[in-house]
C-alpha cells in the first residue's frame, strides 16, 4: 500500500463567484486563512488510503453573515464517498471567511466554490523539506477567559512569519485558562515553537 500521507492540491480554491443571484454581496466572503491550511496529511481517510483511491471533490460552501460555513455541498464527486465526506467534514470545521457585505455595508450570506484533489504520494518521490533552519515562533496572549489575542509570528527570529499563521493556529481558539499562585485567572504570554533544524550527532 502506498504511504498514507497525501499531497493536497487545491485547484481553483480561490473565491469563485457563484452564478448571478439577487442581493449578490458587494464584498464577497474570502478565506481568513490560506485554504492550504484547512487540510493536513493526517486527514486522508483510512478507507481510501488502504484502497489507494485518489480523486477530486468539487464543493460549494454556504457562508452565513458571520463568515462561518453553514452547509457544504459536493457539486462534483471524486467517485469516493469517503473522500467527499472528508472534504466537507474538514471544511465545516476549519474554513473561516471574511464577513460578506452588501453595498450598504450590511452583513449578508454568500457562497464559496472550490475543489480539492486528494492524491497519495509517489512512494519513490523524495520527501520535501523547507530551507533549514526553519523555526517558526508564534507569540500570543491567553486572556483570563481562555481567548487569545496579540498574536505575532517570526521565522528564524528575523523574518515575519506568514500572515495566516496566527489565524490558523491561535486566534479564534480557546486555550486552557492560566492562573496565578492563588488560582485566579490571569493574562499569560505564551509562545509556540515549530520547525526543523539540523542536529549534531
Contact map, one row per residue, 1 for C-alpha under 8 A:
111000000000000000000000000000000000000000000000111100000000000000000000000000000000000000000000000000000000000000000000000000000000000000000000000000000000000000000000000000000000000000000000000000000
111100000000000000000000000000000000000000000000100100000000000000000000000000000000000000000000000000000000000000000001111000000000000000000000000000000000000000000000000000000000000000000000000000000
111111000000000000000000000000000000000000000000000000000000000000000000000000000000000000000000000000000000000000000001101000000000000000000000000000000000000000000000000000000000000000000000000000000
011111000000000000000000000000000000000010010100110000000000000000000000000000000000000000000000000000000000000000000001000000000000000000000000000000000000000000000000000000000000000000000000000000000
001111100000000000000000000000000000000011010000000000000000000000000000000000000000000000000000000000000000000000000001100000000000000000000000000000000000000000000000000000000000000000000000000000000
001111110000000000000000000000000000000111010000000000000000000000000000000000000000000000000000000000000000000000000111100000000000000000000000000000000000000000000000000000000000000000000000000000000
000011111000000000000000000000000000000010000000000000000000000000000000000000000000000000000000000000000000000000000111100000000000000000000000000000000000000000000000000000000000000000000000000000000
000001111100000000000000000000000001001110000000000000000000000000000000000000000000000000000000000000000000000000011110000000000000000000000000000000000000000000000000000000000000000000000000000000000
000000111110000000000000000000000000000000000000000000000000000000000000000000000000000000000000000000000000000000011110000000000000000000000000000000000000000000000000000000000000000000000000000000000
000000011111100000000000000000000011000000000000000000000000000000000000000000000000000000000000000000000000000000111000000000000000000000000000000000000000000000000000000000000000000000000000000000000
000000001111100000000000000000000000000000000000000000000000000000000000000000000000000000000000000000000000000001111000000000000000000000000000000000000000000000000000000000000000000000000000000000000
000000000111111100000000000000000000000000000000000000000000000000000000000000000000000000000000000000000000000001100000000000000000000000000000000000000000000000000000000000000000000000000000000000000
000000000111111100000000000000000010000000000000000000000000000000000000000000000000000000000000000000000000000011110000000000000000000000000000000000000000000000000000000000000000000000000000000000000
000000000001111100000000000000000000000000000000000000000000000000000000000000000000000000000000000000000000000001000000000000000000000000000000000000000000000000000000000000000000000000000000000000000
000000000001111110000000000011100000000000000000000000000000000000000000000000000000000000000000000000000000000111000000000000000000000000000000000000000000000000000000000000000000000000000000000000000
000000000001111111000000000000000000000000000000000000000000000000000000000000000000000000000000000000000000000111000000000000000000000000000000000000000000000000000000000000000000000000000000000000000
000000000000001111100000000000000000000000000000000000000000000000000000000000000000000000000000000000000000001110000000000000000000000000000000000000000000000000000000000000000000000000000000000000000
000000000000000111111000000000000000000000000000000000000000000000000000000000000000000000000000000000000000001110000000000000000000000000000000000000000000000000000000000000000000000000000000000000000
000000000000000011111000000000000000000000000000000000000000000000000000000000000000000000000000000000000000000000000000000000000000000000000000000000000000000000000000000000000000000000000000000000000
000000000000000001111101000000000000000000000000000000000000000000000000000000000000000000000000000000000000000000000000000000000000000000000000000000000000000000000000000000000000000000000000000000000
000000000000000001111111000000000000000000000000000000000000000000000000000000000000000000000000000000000000000000000000000000000000000000000000000000000000000000000000000000000000000000000000000000000
000000000000000000011111000000000000000000000000000000000000000000000000000000000000000000000000000000000000000000000000000000000000000000000000000000000000000000000000000000000000000000000000000000000
000000000000000000001111100000000000000000000000000000000000000000000000000000000000000000000000000001000000000000000000000000000000000000000000000000000000000000000000000000000000000000000000000000000
000000000000000000011111110000000000000000000000000000000000000000000000000000000000000000000000000001000000010000000000000000000000000000000000000000000000000000000000000000000000000000000000000000000
000000000000000000000011111100000000000000000000000000000000000000000000000000000000000000000000000111100001110000000000000000000000000000000000000000000000000000000000000000000000000000000000000000000
000000000000000000000001111100000000000000000000000000000000000000000000000000000000000000000000000111100000000000000000000000000000000000000000000000000000000000000000000000000000000000000000000000000
000000000000000000000000111110000000000000000000000000000000000000000000000000000000000000000000000111100000000000000000000000000000000000000000000000000000000000000000000000000000000000000000000000000
000000000000000000000000111111000000000000000000000000000000000000000000000000000000000000000000011110000000010000000000000000000000000000000000000000000000000000000000000000000000000000000000000000000
000000000000001000000000001111100000000000000000000000000000001000100000000000000000000000000000111100000000011100000000000000000000000000000000000000000000000000000000000000000000000000000000000000000
000000000000001000000000000111110000000000000000000000000000000000000000000000000000000000000000110000000000000100000000000000000000000000000000000000000000000000000000000000000000000000000000000000000
000000000000001000000000000011111110000000000000000000000000000000000000000000000000000000000011110000000000000000000000000000000000000000000000000000000000000000000000000000000000000000000000000000000
000000000000000000000000000001111100000000000000000000000000000000000000000000000000000000000001110000000000000000000000000000000000000000000000000000000000000000010010000000000000000000000000000000000
000000000000000000000000000000111110100000000000000000000000000000000000000000000000000000000011100000000000000000000000000000000000000000000000000000000000000000011011000000000000000000000000000000000
000000000000000000000000000000111111110000000000000000000000000000000000000000000000000000000000000000000000000000000000000000000000000000000000000000000000000000010000000000000000000000000000000000000
000000000100100000000000000000101111111000000000000000000000000000000000000000000000000000000010000000000000000000000000000000000000000000000000000000000000000000000000000000000000000000000000000000000
000000010100000000000000000000000111111000000000000000000000000000000000000000000000000000000000000000000000000000000000000000000000000000000000000000000000000000000000000000000000000000000000000000000
000000000000000000000000000000001111111100000000000000000000000000000000000000000000000000000000000000000000000000000000000000000000000000000000000000000000000000000001000000000000000000000000000000000
000000000000000000000000000000000111111100000000000000000000000000000000000000000000000001100110000000000000000000000000000000000000000000000000000000000000000000000000000000000000000000000000000000000
000000010000000000000000000000000011111110100000000000000000000000000000000000000000000001000000000000000000000000000000000000000000000000000000000000000000000000000000000000000000000000000000000000000
000001010000000000000000000000000000111111110000000000000000000000000000000000000000000000000000000000000000000000000000000000000000000000000000000000000000000000000000000000000000000000000000000000000
000111110000000000000000000000000000001111110000000000000000000000000000000000000000000000000000000000000000000000000000000000000000000000000000000000000000000000000000000000000000000000000000000000000
000011000000000000000000000000000000000111110000000000000000000000000000000000000000000000000000000000000000000000000000000000000000000000000000000000000000000000000000000000000000000000000000000000000
000000000000000000000000000000000000001111111000000000000000000000000000000000000000010000000000000000000000000000000000000000000000000000000000000000000000000000000000000000000000000000000000000000000
000111000000000000000000000000000000000111111101100000000000000000000000000000000010010000000000000000000000000000000100000000000000000000000000000000000000000000000000000000000000000000000000000000000
000000000000000000000000000000000000000000111111100000000000000000000000000000000110010000000000000000000000000000000000000000000000000000000000000000000000000000000000000000000000000000000000000000000
000100000000000000000000000000000000000000011111110000000000000000000000000000000000000000000000000000000000000000000000000000000000000000000000000000000000000000000000000000000000000000000000000000000
000000000000000000000000000000000000000000001111111000000000000000000000000000000100000000000000000000000000000000000000000000000000000000000000000000000000000000000000000000000000000000000000000000000
000000000000000000000000000000000000000000011111111111000000000000000000000000010110000000000000000000000000000000000000000000000000000000000000000000000000000000000000000000000000000000000000000000000
110100000000000000000000000000000000000000011111111110000000000000000000000000000000000000000000000000000000000000000001000000000000000000000000000000000000000000000000000000000000000000000000000000000
100100000000000000000000000000000000000000000111111110000000000000000000000000000000000000000000000000000000000000000000000000000000000000000000000000000000000000000000000000000000000000000000000000000
100000000000000000000000000000000000000000000011111110000000000000000000000000000000000000000000000000000000000000000000000000000000000000000000000000000000000000000000000000000000000000000000000000000
110000000000000000000000000000000000000000000001111111000000000000000000000000000000000000000000000000000000000000000001000000000000000000000000000000000000000000000000000000000000000000000000000000000
000000000000000000000000000000000000000000000001111111100000000000000000000000010000000000000000000000000000000000000000000000000000000000000000000000000000000000000000000000000000000000000000000000000
000000000000000000000000000000000000000000000001000111110000000000000000000001000000000000000000000000000000000000001111000000000000000000000000000000000000000000000000000000000000000000000000000000000
000000000000000000000000000000000000000000000000000011111000000000000000000001110010000000000000000000000000000000001110000000000000000000000000000000000000000000000000000000000000000000000000000000000
000000000000000000000000000000000000000000000000000001111100000000000000000011000000000000000000000000000000000000111100000000000000000000000000000000000000000000000000000000000000000000000000000000000
000000000000000000000000000000000000000000000000000000111110000000000000011111000011001000000000000000000000000000111000000000000000000000000000000000000000000000000000000000000000000000000000000000000
000000000000000000000000000000000000000000000000000000011111000000000000011111000000000000000000000000000000000011110000000000000000000000000000000000000000000000000000000000000000000000000000000000000
000000000000000000000000000000000000000000000000000000001111100000000001111100000000000100000000000000000000000011100000000000000000000000000000000000000000000000000000000000000000000000000000000000000
000000000000000000000000000000000000000000000000000000000111110000000001111000000000000000000000000000000000001111000000000000000000000000000000000000000000000000000000000000000000000000000000000000000
000000000000000000000000000000000000000000000000000000000011111000001111100000000000000000000000000000000000001110000000000000000000000000000000000000000000000000000000000000000000000000000000000000000
000000000000000000000000000000000000000000000000000000000001111100001111000000000000000000000000000000000000111100000000000000000000000000000000000000000000000000000000000000000000000000000000000000000
000000000000000000000000000010000000000000000000000000000000111111111110000000000000000000000000100000000000111100000000000000000000000000000000000000000000000000000000000000000000000000000000000000000
000000000000000000000000000000000000000000000000000000000000011111111100000000000000000000000000000000000001110000000000000000000000000000000000000000000000000000000000000000000000000000000000000000000
000000000000000000000000000000000000000000000000000000000000001111110000000000000000000000000000001100000011110000000000000000000000000000000000000000000000000000000000000000000000000000000000000000000
000000000000000000000000000000000000000000000000000000000000001111110000000000000000000000000000011100000010000000000000000000000000000000000000000000000000000000000000000000000000000000000000000000000
000000000000000000000000000010000000000000000000000000000000001111111000000000000000000000000001111100000000100000000000000000000000000000000000000000000000000000000000000000000000000000000000000000000
000000000000000000000000000000000000000000000000000000000000001111111100000000000000000000000011100000000000000000000000000000000000000000000000000000000000000000000000000000000000000000000000000000000
000000000000000000000000000000000000000000000000000000000000111100111111000000000000000000110011000000000000000000000000000000000000000000000000000000000000000000000000000000000000000000000000000000000
000000000000000000000000000000000000000000000000000000000000111100011111000000000000000000010000000000000000000000000000000000000000000000000000000000000000000000000000000000000000000000000000000000000
000000000000000000000000000000000000000000000000000000000000111000001111100000000000000000010000000000000000000000000000000000000000000000000000000000000000000000000000000000000000000000000000000000000
000000000000000000000000000000000000000000000000000000000011110000001111110000000000000100110000000000000000000000000000000000000000000000000000000000000000000000000000000000000000000000000000000000000
000000000000000000000000000000000000000000000000000000000011100000000011111000000000000100000000000000000000000000000000000000000000000000000000000000000000000000000000000000000000000000000000000000000
000000000000000000000000000000000000000000000000000000001111000000000001111110000001000100000000000000000000000000000000000000000000000000000000000000000000000000000000000000000000000000000000000000000
000000000000000000000000000000000000000000000000000000001111000000000000111110000000000000000000000000000000000000000000000000000000000000000000000000000000000000000000000000000000000000000000000000000
000000000000000000000000000000000000000000000000000000001110000000000000011111000000000000000000000000000000000000000000000000000000000000000000000000000000000000000000000000000000000000000000000000000
000000000000000000000000000000000000000000000000000000011100000000000000011111111001000000000000000000000000000000000000000000000000000000000000000000000000000000000000000000000000000000000000000000000
000000000000000000000000000000000000000000000000000001111100000000000000000111111011000000000000000000000000000000000000000000000000000000000000000000000000000000000000000000000000000000000000000000000
000000000000000000000000000000000000000000000000000000100000000000000000000011111001000000000000000000000000000000000000000000000000000000000000000000000000000000000000000000000000000000000000000000000
000000000000000000000000000000000000000000000001000010100000000000000000000011111111000000000000000000000000000000000000000000000000000000000000000000000000000000000000000000000000000000000000000000000
000000000000000000000000000000000000000000000000000000000000000000000000000011111111100000000000000000000000000000000000000000000000000000000000000000000000000000000000000000000000000000000000000000000
000000000000000000000000000000000000000000001011000000000000000000000000000000011111110000000000000000000000000000000000000000000000000000000000000000000000000000000000000000000000000000000000000000000
000000000000000000000000000000000000000000011001000000101000000000000000000001011111111000000000000000000000000000000100000000000000000000000000000000000000000000000000000000000000000000000000000000000
000000000000000000000000000000000000000000000000000000001000000000000000010011111111111100000000000000000000000000000000000000000000000000000000000000000000000000000000000000000000000000000000000000000
000000000000000000000000000000000000000000000000000000000000000000000000000000001111111110000000000000000000000000000000000000000000000000000000000000000000000000000000000000000000000000000000000000000
000000000000000000000000000000000000000000111000000000000000000000000000000000000111111111000000000000000000000000000000000000000000000000000000000000000000000000000000000000000000000000000000000000000
000000000000000000000000000000000000000000000000000000001000000000000000000000000011111111100000000000000000000000010000000000000000000000000000000000000000000000000000000000000000000000000000000000000
000000000000000000000000000000000000000000000000000000000010000000000001110000000001111111110000000000000000000000000000000000000000000000000000000000000000000000000000000000000000000000000000000000000
000000000000000000000000000000000000000000000000000000000000000000000000000000000000111111111000000000000000000000000000000000000000000000000000000000000000000000000000000000000000000000000000000000000
000000000000000000000000000000000000011000000000000000000000000000000000000000000000011111111110000000000000000000000000000000000000000000000000000000000000000000000000000000000000000000000000000000000
000000000000000000000000000000000000010000000000000000000000000000001001000000000000001111111110000000000000000000000000000000000000000000000000000000000000000000000000000000000000000000000000000000000
000000000000000000000000000000000000000000000000000000000000000000001111000000000000000111111110000000000000000000000000000000000000000000000000000000000000000000000000000000000000000000000000000000000
000000000000000000000000000000000000000000000000000000000000000000000000000000000000000011111110000000000000000000000000000000000000000000000000000000000000000000000000000000000000000000000000000000000
000000000000000000000000000000000000010000000000000000000000000000000000000000000000000001111111000000000000000000000000000000000000000000000000000000000000000000000000000000000000000000000000000000000
000000000000000000000000000000101010010000000000000000000000000000011000000000000000000001111111100000000000000000000000000000000000000000000000000000000000000000000000000000000000000000000000000000000
000000000000000000000000000000111000000000000000000000000000000000111000000000000000000000000111110000000000000000000000000000000000000000000000000000000000000000000000000000000000000000000000000000000
000000000000000000000000000011111000000000000000000000000000001000110000000000000000000000000011111000000000000000000000000000000000000000000000000000000000000000000000000000000000000000000000000000000
000000000000000000000000000111110000000000000000000000000000000001100000000000000000000000000001111100000000000000000000000000000000000000000000000000000000000000000000000000000000000000000000000000000
000000000000000000000000000110000000000000000000000000000000000011100000000000000000000000000000111110000011000000000000000000000000000000000000000000000000000000000000000000000000000000000000000000000
000000000000000000000000111110000000000000000000000000000000000011100000000000000000000000000000011111000011110000000000000000000000000000000000000000000000000000000000000000000000000000000000000000000
000000000000000000000000111100000000000000000000000000000000000000000000000000000000000000000000001111111111100000000000000000000000000000000000000000000000000000000000000000000000000000000000000000000
000000000000000000000011111000000000000000000000000000000000000000000000000000000000000000000000000111111111000000000000000000000000000000000000000000000000000000000000000000000000000000000000000000000
000000000000000000000000111000000000000000000000000000000000000000000000000000000000000000000000000011111100000000000000000000000000000000000000000000000000000000000000000000000000000000000000000000000
000000000000000000000000000000000000000000000000000000000000000000000000000000000000000000000000000011111100000000000000000000000000000000000000000000000000000000000000000000000000000000000000000000000
000000000000000000000000000000000000000000000000000000000000000000000000000000000000000000000000000011111110000000000000000000000000000000000000000000000000000000000000000000000000000000000000000000000
000000000000000000000000000000000000000000000000000000000000000000000000000000000000000000000000000011111111000000000000000000000000000000000000000000000000000000000000000000000000000000000000000000000
000000000000000000000000000000000000000000000000000000000000000011000000000000000000000000000000001111001111100000000000000000000000000000000000000000000000000000000000000000000000000000000000000000000
000000000000000000000000100000000000000000000000000000000000000110000000000000000000000000000000001111000111110000000000000000000000000000000000000000000000000000000000000000000000000000000000000000000
000000000000000000000000100000000000000000000000000000000000011110100000000000000000000000000000000110000011111000000000000000000000000000000000000000000000000000000000000000000000000000000000000000000
000000000000000000000001100110000000000000000000000000000000011110000000000000000000000000000000000100000001111100000000000000000000000000000000000000000000000000000000000000000000000000000000000000000
000000000000000011000000000010000000000000000000000000000001111000000000000000000000000000000000000000000000111110000000000000000000000000000000000000000000000000000000000000000000000000000000000000000
000000000000001111000000000011000000000000000000000000000001111000000000000000000000000000000000000000000000011111000000000000000000000000000000000000000000000000000000000000000000000000000000000000000
000000000000101111000000000000000000000000000000000000000111100000000000000000000000000000000000000000000000001111100000000000000000000000000000000000000000000000000000000000000000000000000000000000000
000000000011111100000000000000000000000000000000000000000111000000000000000000000000000000000000000000000000000111110000000000000000000000000000000000000000000000000000000000000000000000000000000000000
000000000111100000000000000000000000000000000000000000011110000000000000000000000000000000000000000000000000000011111000000000000000000000000000000000000000000000000000000000000000000000000000000000000
000000011110100000000000000000000000000000000000000000011100000000000000000000000000001000000000000000000000000001111100000000000000000000000000000000000000000000000000000000000000000000000000000000000
000000011110000000000000000000000000000000000000000001111000000000000000000000000000000000000000000000000000000000111110000000000000000000000000000000000000000000000000000000000000000000000000000000000
000001111000000000000000000000000000000000010000000001110000000000000000000000000010000000000000000000000000000000011111000000000000000000000000000000000000000000000000000000000000000000000000000000000
000001111000000000000000000000000000000000000000000001100000000000000000000000000000000000000000000000000000000000001111100000000000000000000000000000000000000000000000000000000000000000000000000000000
011111100000000000000000000000000000000000000000100101000000000000000000000000000000000000000000000000000000000000000111110000000000000000000000000000000000000000000000000000000000000000000000000000000
011011100000000000000000000000000000000000000000000000000000000000000000000000000000000000000000000000000000000000000011111010000000000000000000000000000000000000000000000000000000000000000000000000000
010000000000000000000000000000000000000000000000000000000000000000000000000000000000000000000000000000000000000000000001111110000000000000000000000000000000000000000000000000000000000000000000000000000
011000000000000000000000000000000000000000000000000000000000000000000000000000000000000000000000000000000000000000000000111110000000000000000000000000000000000000000000000000000000000000000000000000000
000000000000000000000000000000000000000000000000000000000000000000000000000000000000000000000000000000000000000000000000011111000000000000000000000000000000000000000000000000000000000000000000000000000
000000000000000000000000000000000000000000000000000000000000000000000000000000000000000000000000000000000000000000000000111111100000000000000000000000000000000000000000000000000000000000000000000000000
000000000000000000000000000000000000000000000000000000000000000000000000000000000000000000000000000000000000000000000000000111110000000000000000000000000000000000000000000000000000000000000000000000000
000000000000000000000000000000000000000000000000000000000000000000000000000000000000000000000000000000000000000000000000000011111000000000000000000000000000000000000000000000000000000000000000000000000
000000000000000000000000000000000000000000000000000000000000000000000000000000000000000000000000000000000000000000000000000001111100000000000000000000000000000000000000000000000000000000000000000000000
000000000000000000000000000000000000000000000000000000000000000000000000000000000000000000000000000000000000000000000000000000111111000000000000000000000000000000000000000000000000000000000000000000000
000000000000000000000000000000000000000000000000000000000000000000000000000000000000000000000000000000000000000000000000000000011111010000000000000000000000000000000000000000000000000000000000000000000
000000000000000000000000000000000000000000000000000000000000000000000000000000000000000000000000000000000000000000000000000000001111110000000000000000000000000000000000000000000000000000000000000000000
000000000000000000000000000000000000000000000000000000000000000000000000000000000000000000000000000000000000000000000000000000001111110000000000000000000000000000000000000000000000000000000000000111000
000000000000000000000000000000000000000000000000000000000000000000000000000000000000000000000000000000000000000000000000000000000011111000000000000000000001000000000000000000000000000000000000001111000
000000000000000000000000000000000000000000000000000000000000000000000000000000000000000000000000000000000000000000000000000000000111111100000000000000000011000000000000000000000000000000000000001110000
000000000000000000000000000000000000000000000000000000000000000000000000000000000000000000000000000000000000000000000000000000000000111110000000000000000011100000000000000000000000000000000000111110000
000000000000000000000000000000000000000000000000000000000000000000000000000000000000000000000000000000000000000000000000000000000000011111000000000000001111100010000000000000000000000000000000111000000
000000000000000000000000000000000000000000000000000000000000000000000000000000000000000000000000000000000000000000000000000000000000001111100000000000001111100010000000000000000000000000000011110000000
000000000000000000000000000000000000000000000000000000000000000000000000000000000000000000000000000000000000000000000000000000000000000111110000000000111100000000001100000000000000000000000011100000000
000000000000000000000000000000000000000000000000000000000000000000000000000000000000000000000000000000000000000000000000000000000000000011111000000001111000000000000000000000000000000000001111000000000
000000000000000000000000000000000000000000000000000000000000000000000000000000000000000000000000000000000000000000000000000000000000000001111100000111110000000000000000010000000000000000001110000000000
000000000000000000000000000000000000000000000000000000000000000000000000000000000000000000000000000000000000000000000000000000000000000000111110000111100000000000000000000000000000000000111100000000000
000000000000000000000000000000000000000000000000000000000000000000000000000000000000000000000000000000000000000000000000000000000000000000011111111110000000000000000000000000101100000000111100000000000
000000000000000000000000000000000000000000000000000000000000000000000000000000000000000000000000000000000000000000000000000000000000000000001111111110000000000000000000000000001100000001110000000000000
000000000000000000000000000000000000000000000000000000000000000000000000000000000000000000000000000000000000000000000000000000000000000000000111111000000000000000000000000000001100000011110000000000000
000000000000000000000000000000000000000000000000000000000000000000000000000000000000000000000000000000000000000000000000000000000000000000000111111000000000000000000000000000001000000010000000000000000
000000000000000000000000000000000000000000000000000000000000000000000000000000000000000000000000000000000000000000000000000000000000000000000111111100000000000000000000000001111100000000000000000000000
000000000000000000000000000000000000000000000000000000000000000000000000000000000000000000000000000000000000000000000000000000000000000000000111111110000000000000000000001111100000000000000000000000000
000000000000000000000000000000000000000000000000000000000000000000000000000000000000000000000000000000000000000000000000000000000000000000011110011111100000000000000000011111100000000000000000000000000
000000000000000000000000000000000000000000000000000000000000000000000000000000000000000000000000000000000000000000000000000000000000000000011110001111100000000000000000001000000000000000000000000000000
000000000000000000000000000000000000000000000000000000000000000000000000000000000000000000000000000000000000000000000000000000000000000000111000000111110000000000000000000000000000000000000000000000000
000000000000000000000000000000000000000000000000000000000000000000000000000000000000000000000000000000000000000000000000000000000000000001111000000111111000000000000100011000000000000000000000000000000
000000000000000000000000000000000000000000000000000000000000000000000000000000000000000000000000000000000000000000000000000000000000000001110000000001111100000010000100000000000000000000000000000000000
000000000000000000000000000000000000000000000000000000000000000000000000000000000000000000000000000000000000000000000000000000000000000111100000000000111110000111001100000000000000000000000000000000000
000000000000000000000000000000000000000000000000000000000000000000000000000000000000000000000000000000000000000000000000000000000000000111000000000000011111111110000000000000000000000000000000000000000
000000000000000000000000000000000000000000000000000000000000000000000000000000000000000000000000000000000000000000000000000000000000011110000000000000001111111110000000000000000000000000000000000000000
000000000000000000000000000000000000000000000000000000000000000000000000000000000000000000000000000000000000000000000000000000000000111110000000000000000111111000000000000000000000000000000000000000000
000000000000000000000000000000000000000000000000000000000000000000000000000000000000000000000000000000000000000000000000000000000000001110000000000000000111111000000000000000000000000000000000000000000
000000000000000000000000000000000000000000000000000000000000000000000000000000000000000000000000000000000000000000000000000000000000000000000000000000000111111100000000000000000000000000000000000000000
000000000000000000000000000000000000000000000000000000000000000000000000000000000000000000000000000000000000000000000000000000000000000000000000000000000111111110000000000000000000000000000000000000000
000000000000000000000000000000000000000000000000000000000000000000000000000000000000000000000000000000000000000000000000000000000000000000000000000000001110011111000000000000000000000000000000000000000
000000000000000000000000000000000000000000000000000000000000000000000000000000000000000000000000000000000000000000000000000000000000000110000000000000011110001111101000000000000000000000000000000000000
000000000000000000000000000000000000000000000000000000000000000000000000000000000000000000000000000000000000000000000000000000000000000000000000000000001000000111111000000000000000000000000000000000000
000000000000000000000000000000000000000000000000000000000000000000000000000000000000000000000000000000000000000000000000000000000000000000000000000000000000000011111100000000000000000000000000000000000
000000000000000000000000000000011100000000000000000000000000000000000000000000000000000000000000000000000000000000000000000000000000000000000000000000000000000001111111000000000000000000000000000000000
000000000000000000000000000000001000000000000000000000000000000000000000000000000000000000000000000000000000000000000000000000000000000001000000000000001000000011111111110000000000000000000000000000000
000000000000000000000000000000000000000000000000000000000000000000000000000000000000000000000000000000000000000000000000000000000000000001000000000000111000000000111111111000000000000000000000000000000
000000000000000000000000000000011000000000000000000000000000000000000000000000000000000000000000000000000000000000000000000000000000000000000000000000000000000000011111111100000000000000000000000000000
000000000000000000000000000000001000100000000000000000000000000000000000000000000000000000000000000000000000000000000000000000000000000000000000000000000000000000011111111000000000000000000000000000000
000000000000000000000000000000000000000000000000000000000000000000000000000000000000000000000000000000000000000000000000000000000000000000000000000000000000000000001111111010000000000000000000000000000
000000000000000000000000000000000000000000000000000000000000000000000000000000000000000000000000000000000000000000000000000000000000000000010000000100100000000000001111111110000000000000000000000000000
000000000000000000000000000000000000000000000000000000000000000000000000000000000000000000000000000000000000000000000000000000000000000000000000001110100000000000000111111110000000000000000000000000000
000000000000000000000000000000000000000000000000000000000000000000000000000000000000000000000000000000000000000000000000000000000000000000000000001100000000000000000010011111000000000000000000000000000
000000000000000000000000000000000000000000000000000000000000000000000000000000000000000000000000000000000000000000000000000000000000000000000000001100000000000000000000111111100000000000000000000000000
000000000000000000000000000000000000000000000000000000000000000000000000000000000000000000000000000000000000000000000000000000000000000000000000011100000000000000000000000111110000000000000000000000000
000000000000000000000000000000000000000000000000000000000000000000000000000000000000000000000000000000000000000000000000000000000000000000000100011100000000000000000000000011111000000000000000000000000
000000000000000000000000000000000000000000000000000000000000000000000000000000000000000000000000000000000000000000000000000000000000000000000000010000000000000000000000000001111100000000000000000000000
000000000000000000000000000000000000000000000000000000000000000000000000000000000000000000000000000000000000000000000000000000000000000000000111110000000000000000000000000000111110000011000000000000000
000000000000000000000000000000000000000000000000000000000000000000000000000000000000000000000000000000000000000000000000000000000000000000000111010000000000000000000000000000011111000011110000000000000
000000000000000000000000000000000000000000000000000000000000000000000000000000000000000000000000000000000000000000000000000000000000000000000000000000000000000000000000000000001111111111000000000000000
000000000000000000000000000000000000000000000000000000000000000000000000000000000000000000000000000000000000000000000000000000000000000000000000000000000000000000000000000000000111111111000000000000000
000000000000000000000000000000000000000000000000000000000000000000000000000000000000000000000000000000000000000000000000000000000000000000000000000000000000000000000000000000000011111100000000000000000
000000000000000000000000000000000000000000000000000000000000000000000000000000000000000000000000000000000000000000000000000000000000000000000000000000000000000000000000000000000011111100000000000000000
000000000000000000000000000000000000000000000000000000000000000000000000000000000000000000000000000000000000000000000000000000000000000000000000000000000000000000000000000000000011111110000000000000000
000000000000000000000000000000000000000000000000000000000000000000000000000000000000000000000000000000000000000000000000000000000000000000000000000000000000000000000000000000000011111111000000000000000
000000000000000000000000000000000000000000000000000000000000000000000000000000000000000000000000000000000000000000000000000000000000000000000001100000000000000000000000000000001111001111100000000000000
000000000000000000000000000000000000000000000000000000000000000000000000000000000000000000000000000000000000000000000000000000000000000000000011000000000000000000000000000000001111000111110000000000000
000000000000000000000000000000000000000000000000000000000000000000000000000000000000000000000000000000000000000000000000000000000000000000001111000000000000000000000000000000000100000011111000000000000
000000000000000000000000000000000000000000000000000000000000000000000000000000000000000000000000000000000000000000000000000000000000000000001111000000000000000000000000000000000100000001111100000000000
000000000000000000000000000000000000000000000000000000000000000000000000000000000000000000000000000000000000000000000000000000000000000000111100000000000000000000000000000000000000000000111110000000000
000000000000000000000000000000000000000000000000000000000000000000000000000000000000000000000000000000000000000000000000000000000000000000111100000000000000000000000000000000000000000000011111000000000
000000000000000000000000000000000000000000000000000000000000000000000000000000000000000000000000000000000000000000000000000000000000000011110000000000000000000000000000000000000000000000001111100000000
000000000000000000000000000000000000000000000000000000000000000000000000000000000000000000000000000000000000000000000000000000000000000011100000000000000000000000000000000000000000000000000111110000000
000000000000000000000000000000000000000000000000000000000000000000000000000000000000000000000000000000000000000000000000000000000000001111000000000000000000000000000000000000000000000000000011111000000
000000000000000000000000000000000000000000000000000000000000000000000000000000000000000000000000000000000000000000000000000000000000001110000000000000000000000000000000000000000000000000000001111100000
000000000000000000000000000000000000000000000000000000000000000000000000000000000000000000000000000000000000000000000000000000000000111100000000000000000000000000000000000000000000000000000000111110000
000000000000000000000000000000000000000000000000000000000000000000000000000000000000000000000000000000000000000000000000000000000001111000000000000000000000000000000000000000000000000000000000011111000
000000000000000000000000000000000000000000000000000000000000000000000000000000000000000000000000000000000000000000000000000000000001111000000000000000000000000000000000000000000000000000000000001111100
000000000000000000000000000000000000000000000000000000000000000000000000000000000000000000000000000000000000000000000000000000000001100000000000000000000000000000000000000000000000000000000000000111110
000000000000000000000000000000000000000000000000000000000000000000000000000000000000000000000000000000000000000000000000000000000000000000000000000000000000000000000000000000000000000000000000000011111
000000000000000000000000000000000000000000000000000000000000000000000000000000000000000000000000000000000000000000000000000000000000000000000000000000000000000000000000000000000000000000000000000001111
000000000000000000000000000000000000000000000000000000000000000000000000000000000000000000000000000000000000000000000000000000000000000000000000000000000000000000000000000000000000000000000000000000111
